[in-house]
Every structure is written in C-alpha cells, then in structure tokens.
Amino acid sequence: MDFLNKIYYHNTILEWLIALGIILGGVVAAKLLYWFTSVVLKKITAKTKTKLDDLLIEKLEKPVIFVVIIVAYYLAISYLEFPKGPEGEINGIQNLLFKLATFAIIIDVTWFISRTLDAIVEEYVLPLAEKSESDFDDQVLPILRKGIRAIIWIMGIIIGMDNLGIDITAMIAGLGIGGLALALAAQDMVKNIFGGIMIFLDKPFKIGERIQIDGFDGTVEEVGLRSTRVRTLEGRLLIINNSTFSDNTVVNVSAEHTRKVVLNLGMTYDTTPEQMQQSMDILKEVVIAHPAIETEDASIGFNAYGDFALGILFVYRIKKAGDILQTQTEINLEILNRFNAEGLEFAFPTQTIFKKEMA
C-alpha cells in the first residue's frame, strides 16, 4: 500500500491509476454504447417509416461514442491535482491538457454537424434532385455537398486552433506571404477546377452517359470540381483530371441518334449477276423487316472486284433505343440463314495456280 501512496508529479500512484481507470471506463462505456446503437437502437429505428433516423444513427454513432471518451479524459485530468501558479492560475501542463480536451470536443461537434447535414441531404435533397427533369442539379449537388462539408471542417479546425491559443491572424498573414509560391504549386489544381467549371457550363456530357476520351471508353459516374470518375467497359474505375477534357476531344457515345454499322460482304467469283442482285435484295429485305433499323439510312451496293471476292457494301443504322449488340447478332444470323437457303456462297481467301507444261 505504501507503493500506491508514493507521490509522482504531485499525485499519488493510486490517483494516477484512478485517472487511468476513468479513461478505461470511458472506453468501455463507449464500447457498450456502440453495441447498444448497433444491436438495439438500429432495430428500433428500422421499424419507423422514415429513413432519416436510420441515417442519423449510422452517421452519428461514432461522433457520440467519441465524445464519451473525451468526457472520460476530461474527468480524469480534472481528478488529478497539479501545482498552481503564483496567483493561483492553472499550471501550464494542466492548461494544455484541458485545451486538448476542448479541441477534441470542437472537432467532435464539427464531425457531428457535418454528418447531420449529410444525412439530411441524403434523405431529403437527393430524392428531390433525382425526381427533377434537369440533370444540372445531379451534377452540381455532389460538389455543393463536398463544398459545404469542407467549409464546416475548416471553420471547426480554425475555432479549435484558436482555443489552443494559436494566432490564426498571424497564420493567415503567413499564408498571404506564401500565396505566390502556393499559386505556382497549385497551377494544375486551378486548371482542373476551371476544367470542371467548363464541364458544367458547356455540358459536353452528363452523369450516366458513355464517353470516349484519350483512348478510354466508359460511363460517367461522377463529375467533381477537380476530377471526373468514369467506369470503363472493363468495369474499372477511372479518375480523369478535368483539365484533360479541355486538352482532348470528347466523344459522347450516348448522344448519337443512331449507331452506324458497316459490313463488307464478299461473294465468290462464281456468283452470277442475277445472284448478286438477289443477294442485295435479301439484304434490303432483312433491313426492312427488322424494327430496330433505320430503313431510310440503309445503303447497299456492289462496290468492288476484290482479289478473291466480289464485294457488297452493306451500311445500316441501329436506332438509339435498340440493343446494338443484339440487333447486329439478329441481322447477321438472318443474312447467314437467307444466303445459305438460296445457295449464295461467301468468298474466302483462295489462290488458283495454273501450271504450264513444258513441251
């Protein structure tokens, strides 16, 4: 027991252990609170009609748990005794410990506010944006959402640093002096931001549309202020800097009215003129019969005498609403069936060698 009564930095070892126990008790209480929200509270909110309470529980359980640990830390340092200054003011170390607790609380409150607003936007604002006919709000909302979140965190950090005794005015002045160097270092970032602004103004594409740029092909998932996220046809997520859209040509595949398909069919040289005409008539009938084809834009012609085939150029366009791959499959199968049924032969690379006998 004498060991526990030994004084170490103005407090007995027992008092230090009690302070540590208060912190550990706070951690245990936080764990129990996390279990309660995860197992009990979430089951209760799941039965309500609104989803807002579910979102609030999911987003706020960590900030609430964190505040329990902060309170335990505050109680622990309040329990300990530290030497007072000449006029009875709080010791510098104890003052720093209290300021750190205040800073942690401010950051936790900032976290709480940020996640609360995020839950409100997700529950009420996002559904309204999805119901609107315009796609502009769908593109702007994610940027505004991130911007508001950034402003909240910047304000929270500034308030927290001010409570720590850091001179914010001097810091801002120092940033002003180094502003030129910062601007030079942030040229690419500024270029990306201007690129993002131009995307919103010019609207070369929208979220959900398929684009091709700089050798990449995919669907736009998100347009940010600095970069754009594109899901490639292979399923990979591609992050493209917005400045890329200013320096390269963007092909909006989804904006096409029809998909042009070009087929070069080769018939054998044994094909008669009547059979060539029959082949072109069959192609015309195939186009007319298929509902997904723009019949007015179809072109069919006997266009070439090749090395081993008589060429027929067949050009048609698939309507935007049609399934491009399925339509091509159906057209190709119909051509193959009709040509086989009529005995019309496709050519393949062949060579005929004439051997001259020497007398």
C-alpha positions as CSV (number, residue, x, y, z in Angstrom):
1,M,0.0,0.0,0.0
2,D,3.0,2.3,0.6
3,F,3.8,2.0,-3.1
4,L,0.3,3.3,-4.1
5,N,0.8,6.3,-1.7
6,K,4.0,7.4,-3.3
7,I,3.7,10.8,-4.9
8,Y,4.7,11.2,-8.5
9,Y,4.3,14.6,-10.1
10,H,2.0,16.0,-7.3
11,N,-0.3,12.9,-7.4
12,T,-0.1,9.5,-5.7
13,I,0.3,6.5,-7.9
14,L,-3.2,5.5,-6.7
15,E,-4.6,8.8,-8.0
16,W,-2.9,8.2,-11.4
17,L,-4.3,4.7,-11.5
18,I,-7.8,6.1,-10.7
19,A,-7.4,8.6,-13.5
20,L,-6.4,5.9,-15.9
21,G,-9.3,3.8,-14.7
22,I,-11.7,6.7,-15.5
23,I,-10.3,6.8,-19.1
24,L,-10.6,3.0,-19.5
25,G,-14.1,3.2,-18.0
26,G,-14.9,5.7,-20.7
27,V,-13.6,3.4,-23.4
28,V,-15.7,0.5,-22.0
29,A,-18.8,2.8,-21.9
30,A,-18.1,3.8,-25.5
31,K,-17.9,0.1,-26.5
32,L,-21.2,-0.6,-24.7
33,L,-22.9,2.4,-26.3
34,Y,-21.6,1.2,-29.7
35,W,-23.1,-2.2,-29.1
36,F,-26.4,-0.6,-28.0
37,T,-26.7,1.5,-31.1
38,S,-25.6,-1.3,-33.4
39,V,-27.8,-4.1,-32.0
40,V,-30.8,-2.4,-30.2
41,L,-31.3,1.1,-31.4
42,K,-30.9,0.2,-35.1
43,K,-33.6,-2.4,-34.8
44,I,-35.9,0.1,-33.3
45,T,-35.3,2.8,-36.0
46,A,-35.6,0.2,-38.7
47,K,-39.3,-0.2,-37.8
48,T,-40.1,3.5,-38.3
49,K,-41.5,4.9,-41.6
50,T,-38.7,7.5,-42.2
51,K,-35.2,6.6,-43.1
52,L,-33.7,9.8,-41.5
53,D,-33.4,8.2,-38.1
54,D,-31.6,5.2,-39.6
55,L,-29.2,7.5,-41.4
56,L,-28.6,9.6,-38.2
57,I,-27.9,6.6,-36.1
58,E,-25.5,5.3,-38.7
59,K,-23.6,8.6,-39.2
60,L,-23.7,9.9,-35.6
61,E,-22.9,6.8,-33.6
62,K,-19.1,7.3,-34.0
63,P,-19.1,11.0,-33.0
64,V,-21.3,10.2,-30.0
65,I,-19.1,7.4,-28.9
66,F,-16.0,9.6,-29.3
67,V,-17.5,12.3,-27.1
68,V,-17.9,9.7,-24.3
69,I,-14.1,9.0,-24.4
70,I,-13.4,12.8,-24.4
71,V,-15.6,13.3,-21.4
72,A,-13.8,10.5,-19.6
73,Y,-10.5,12.1,-20.4
74,Y,-11.7,15.5,-19.1
75,L,-12.9,13.9,-15.9
76,A,-9.6,12.1,-15.5
77,I,-7.4,15.3,-15.8
78,S,-9.9,17.1,-13.5
79,Y,-9.5,14.5,-10.8
80,L,-5.7,15.0,-10.7
81,E,-4.0,17.8,-8.8
82,F,-1.4,20.0,-10.5
83,P,0.6,22.8,-8.9
84,K,-0.9,26.2,-9.2
85,G,0.9,29.3,-10.4
86,P,2.0,32.3,-8.2
87,E,-1.5,33.8,-8.4
88,G,-3.4,30.5,-8.2
89,E,-3.7,30.2,-12.0
90,I,-3.8,26.7,-13.6
91,N,-0.5,25.1,-14.3
92,G,0.8,25.2,-17.9
93,I,0.7,21.5,-18.4
94,Q,-2.8,21.1,-16.9
95,N,-4.0,24.1,-19.0
96,L,-2.6,22.4,-22.2
97,L,-4.4,19.1,-21.2
98,F,-7.7,21.0,-20.8
99,K,-7.2,22.8,-24.1
100,L,-6.6,19.5,-25.9
101,A,-9.8,18.2,-24.4
102,T,-11.6,21.4,-25.7
103,F,-10.0,21.0,-29.1
104,A,-11.2,17.4,-29.3
105,I,-14.7,18.4,-28.3
106,I,-14.8,21.1,-31.0
107,I,-13.6,18.6,-33.6
108,D,-16.2,16.1,-32.5
109,V,-19.0,18.7,-32.7
110,T,-17.8,19.6,-36.2
111,W,-17.9,15.9,-37.1
112,F,-21.4,15.7,-35.6
113,I,-22.7,18.8,-37.6
114,S,-21.1,17.6,-40.8
115,R,-22.7,14.1,-40.6
116,T,-26.1,15.5,-39.6
117,L,-26.2,17.8,-42.6
118,D,-25.0,14.9,-44.8
119,A,-27.9,12.7,-43.5
120,I,-30.4,15.5,-44.2
121,V,-29.1,16.0,-47.7
122,E,-29.1,12.2,-48.4
123,E,-32.7,11.8,-47.1
124,Y,-34.5,14.9,-48.4
125,V,-32.3,16.8,-51.0
126,L,-31.0,13.8,-53.1
127,P,-34.5,12.4,-53.8
128,L,-35.7,15.8,-55.0
129,A,-32.7,16.1,-57.3
130,E,-33.4,12.6,-58.7
131,K,-37.1,13.4,-59.4
132,S,-36.3,16.7,-61.3
133,E,-36.1,16.5,-65.1
134,S,-32.9,18.6,-65.2
135,D,-29.5,16.8,-64.9
136,F,-27.8,20.0,-63.8
137,D,-28.7,19.6,-60.1
138,D,-27.5,16.0,-60.2
139,Q,-24.0,17.3,-61.3
140,V,-23.9,20.3,-59.0
141,L,-25.3,18.7,-55.8
142,P,-22.2,16.5,-55.2
143,I,-19.9,19.5,-55.5
144,L,-22.1,21.6,-53.2
145,R,-22.2,18.7,-50.7
146,K,-18.4,18.4,-50.6
147,G,-18.0,22.2,-50.5
148,I,-20.4,22.7,-47.5
149,R,-18.6,19.8,-45.7
150,A,-15.2,21.4,-46.4
151,I,-16.4,24.8,-45.1
152,I,-17.8,23.2,-41.9
153,W,-14.5,21.4,-41.2
154,I,-12.4,24.4,-42.0
155,M,-14.4,26.5,-39.5
156,G,-14.2,23.8,-36.9
157,I,-10.5,23.4,-37.2
158,I,-10.0,27.2,-37.1
159,I,-12.1,27.5,-33.9
160,G,-10.3,24.6,-32.4
161,M,-6.8,26.0,-33.2
162,D,-7.9,29.4,-31.8
163,N,-8.9,27.7,-28.5
164,L,-5.4,26.1,-28.4
165,G,-4.0,29.6,-28.4
166,I,-2.7,29.6,-31.9
167,D,-2.7,33.0,-33.5
168,I,-5.0,32.5,-36.5
169,T,-4.5,36.0,-37.8
170,A,-0.7,35.6,-38.0
171,M,-1.1,32.2,-39.7
172,I,-3.4,33.7,-42.3
173,A,-0.9,36.6,-42.9
174,G,1.9,34.0,-43.3
175,L,-0.2,32.2,-45.9
176,G,-0.7,35.5,-47.7
177,I,3.1,36.0,-47.9
178,G,3.5,32.5,-49.3
179,G,0.5,32.9,-51.6
180,L,2.5,33.3,-54.7
181,A,4.5,30.1,-54.1
182,L,1.3,28.3,-53.3
183,A,-0.3,29.6,-56.5
184,L,2.6,28.4,-58.6
185,A,2.5,25.0,-57.0
186,A,-1.3,24.8,-57.5
187,Q,-1.4,25.5,-61.2
188,D,-2.6,22.1,-62.1
189,M,-5.3,22.2,-59.5
190,V,-6.6,25.5,-60.7
191,K,-6.5,24.2,-64.3
192,N,-8.6,21.2,-63.2
193,I,-11.1,23.4,-61.3
194,F,-11.5,25.6,-64.4
195,G,-12.0,22.4,-66.5
196,G,-14.7,21.3,-64.1
197,I,-16.4,24.7,-64.4
198,M,-16.3,24.4,-68.2
199,I,-17.9,20.9,-68.0
200,F,-20.9,22.4,-66.1
201,L,-21.2,25.3,-68.4
202,D,-20.7,23.5,-71.8
203,K,-22.3,20.2,-70.7
204,P,-20.4,18.0,-73.2
205,F,-21.8,15.0,-71.3
206,K,-24.0,14.1,-68.3
207,I,-23.8,11.6,-65.5
208,G,-24.7,8.1,-66.8
209,E,-23.7,8.8,-70.4
210,R,-21.0,6.9,-72.2
211,I,-18.0,8.9,-73.4
212,Q,-14.7,8.2,-75.2
213,I,-11.6,10.4,-74.4
214,D,-7.9,10.0,-74.7
215,G,-8.2,6.3,-75.6
216,F,-10.6,5.5,-72.7
217,D,-14.2,4.4,-73.1
218,G,-16.7,4.3,-70.3
219,T,-19.8,5.6,-68.4
220,V,-19.6,8.8,-66.4
221,E,-20.4,8.1,-62.7
222,E,-19.5,11.4,-61.0
223,V,-18.4,14.9,-62.1
224,G,-16.3,16.7,-59.5
225,L,-14.7,20.1,-59.3
226,R,-11.2,18.6,-59.8
227,S,-11.8,15.3,-61.5
228,T,-14.4,13.1,-63.1
229,R,-15.0,9.4,-62.4
230,V,-15.6,7.1,-65.3
231,R,-16.5,3.4,-65.2
232,T,-14.7,1.8,-68.1
233,L,-16.3,-1.0,-70.2
234,E,-14.0,-3.5,-68.4
235,G,-15.6,-2.4,-65.1
236,R,-12.6,-0.4,-63.8
237,L,-13.0,3.0,-62.1
238,L,-11.1,5.7,-64.0
239,I,-10.2,9.1,-62.4
240,I,-9.7,11.7,-65.1
241,N,-8.4,15.2,-64.3
242,N,-10.9,17.8,-65.6
243,S,-8.1,19.6,-67.5
244,T,-8.0,16.5,-69.7
245,F,-11.4,17.4,-71.1
246,S,-10.0,20.9,-72.1
247,D,-7.0,19.4,-73.9
248,N,-8.6,16.4,-75.7
249,T,-11.6,15.7,-77.9
250,V,-14.5,14.1,-76.0
251,V,-16.8,11.7,-77.9
252,N,-20.3,11.5,-76.4
253,V,-21.3,8.0,-77.5
254,S,-24.7,8.2,-75.7
255,A,-25.6,11.3,-77.7
256,E,-25.6,9.5,-81.0
257,H,-29.0,9.3,-82.6
258,T,-28.2,6.0,-84.4
259,R,-25.2,3.6,-84.5
260,K,-23.7,3.1,-87.9
261,V,-22.8,-0.5,-88.8
262,V,-20.7,-1.2,-91.9
263,L,-20.5,-4.7,-93.4
264,N,-18.3,-5.7,-96.3
265,L,-19.6,-9.0,-97.7
266,G,-17.5,-10.9,-100.2
267,M,-19.2,-13.3,-102.8
268,T,-17.3,-15.9,-104.8
269,Y,-16.4,-15.1,-108.4
270,D,-18.7,-17.9,-109.4
271,T,-21.6,-15.7,-108.5
272,T,-23.8,-14.7,-111.4
273,P,-25.1,-11.1,-111.9
274,E,-28.6,-12.4,-111.0
275,Q,-27.3,-13.9,-107.8
276,M,-25.5,-10.7,-106.9
277,Q,-28.8,-8.8,-107.4
278,Q,-30.6,-11.5,-105.3
279,S,-28.0,-11.0,-102.6
280,M,-28.6,-7.3,-102.4
281,D,-32.4,-7.8,-102.5
282,I,-32.1,-10.2,-99.5
283,L,-30.1,-7.6,-97.6
284,K,-32.7,-4.9,-98.3
285,E,-35.5,-7.3,-97.1
286,V,-33.5,-8.0,-93.9
287,V,-33.2,-4.3,-93.1
288,I,-36.9,-3.6,-93.8
289,A,-38.1,-6.5,-91.6
290,H,-36.1,-5.5,-88.5
291,P,-37.8,-2.9,-86.3
292,A,-34.6,-1.6,-84.7
293,I,-33.1,-0.4,-88.1
294,E,-33.5,3.0,-89.7
295,T,-34.5,1.8,-93.1
296,E,-34.2,5.2,-94.8
297,D,-30.5,5.4,-94.0
298,A,-29.5,1.9,-95.2
299,S,-27.2,1.6,-98.2
300,I,-26.5,-1.5,-100.2
301,G,-24.3,-1.7,-103.3
302,F,-22.0,-3.9,-105.4
303,N,-18.8,-1.9,-104.9
304,A,-15.7,-3.9,-105.5
305,Y,-13.9,-6.5,-107.5
306,G,-11.5,-7.9,-104.9
307,D,-8.6,-10.2,-105.1
308,F,-10.7,-13.2,-104.3
309,A,-14.3,-11.9,-103.9
310,L,-17.0,-9.7,-105.4
311,G,-17.6,-7.0,-102.8
312,I,-21.0,-5.9,-101.5
313,L,-21.1,-2.8,-99.2
314,F,-23.9,-3.0,-96.6
315,V,-24.4,0.0,-94.4
316,Y,-27.2,0.4,-91.9
317,R,-28.0,2.3,-88.7
318,I,-29.4,1.0,-85.5
319,K,-31.9,3.2,-83.6
320,K,-30.8,4.7,-80.3
321,A,-33.5,2.7,-78.4
322,G,-32.3,-0.6,-79.9
323,D,-29.9,-3.1,-78.4
324,I,-26.8,-2.6,-80.5
325,L,-25.1,-6.0,-80.0
326,Q,-28.3,-8.0,-80.1
327,T,-29.5,-6.2,-83.3
328,Q,-26.2,-6.9,-85.0
329,T,-26.5,-10.6,-84.0
330,E,-30.0,-10.9,-85.3
331,I,-29.1,-9.2,-88.6
332,N,-26.0,-11.3,-89.1
333,L,-27.9,-14.6,-88.4
334,E,-30.7,-13.6,-90.7
335,I,-28.2,-12.9,-93.5
336,L,-26.4,-16.2,-93.0
337,N,-29.7,-18.2,-92.9
338,R,-31.1,-16.5,-96.1
339,F,-27.9,-16.8,-98.1
340,N,-27.4,-20.5,-97.1
341,A,-31.0,-21.2,-98.1
342,E,-30.6,-19.6,-101.5
343,G,-27.2,-21.3,-102.1
344,L,-25.3,-18.0,-102.2
345,E,-21.7,-18.5,-101.2
346,F,-19.4,-16.2,-99.3
347,A,-15.9,-16.0,-100.5
348,F,-12.7,-16.7,-98.5
349,P,-9.1,-16.1,-99.5
350,T,-8.1,-18.6,-102.2
351,Q,-5.5,-19.0,-104.9
352,T,-5.7,-20.7,-108.3
353,I,-2.4,-21.9,-109.7
354,F,-2.1,-22.6,-113.4
355,K,0.7,-25.0,-114.3
356,K,2.1,-24.7,-117.8
357,E,3.6,-27.9,-119.1
358,M,6.9,-27.6,-120.9
359,A,7.0,-29.2,-124.4
